[in-house]
Amino acid sequence: MIDKKRLELVLSTAEGMGLKAKLLNDQGLVSIETNGKEVYLFHKTSNPNTQMATWLADNKYVARVIFERQGLPNIPFCCPVSNLEATDFLSEHGKIICKPVKGGHSQNVHLVTSKDELGKLDLSQCILEKFIEGQEVRLLVVGGEVKAVHHKVYDGPINNPDTVRRVSIEKNQWDEQLVGLAVKAAQALGLKFTAVDFLVTTHNEAYMLEINSAPGLDRFQRPDEGPSLNIMKLYLEQIIDNYS
């Protein structure tokens, strides 16, 4: 199904870059002519990253293992092989988050505070993480550089992507520690185009929350507040660079 708004953004951005672009079929396949050659992408779902980098990022347990090996500020985590191990993890931390190892858009994410709640969940494909309160901060990393920083504003302990507000931060207010950590995280997984999420506590302690191999573009292009970014241009440049 064609997303007319997204398609128009792809075509108009390509035109602004001096490139010819057109829709080829009703599946959303787009061609972009550059240097006498055609580059192809799907207007909504093409991923500029390699298959391996995408796989590493999309598996939350694997990503956390790599964060730990790279000395990044990891949230304590557990991929339980038994109910006893899960219960011990809950007892140790008191309040935990249960989420699918492979999942997105904050779906099937649960805040767990008791053994009864834990017992009702299917833990076979889940990762458990210590619950940490803090400001959620997203950094967009493209080609080894941070291009945008957003604060996420939402009610409740778990981010609801459908209601969360995105506040874009001016570059002179970026936290340089987070900038360096985000770049290191992207490089550790081999990601050229990624959004890295952190939790920052009231004591200014930063923890790796998540890394995304295919971050949504719209909220960078049109944040709820603060400076916008022509992320579609950066995205198309990465797609074209992959061909070259």
Disulfide bonds with the S-S distance in Angstrom:
none
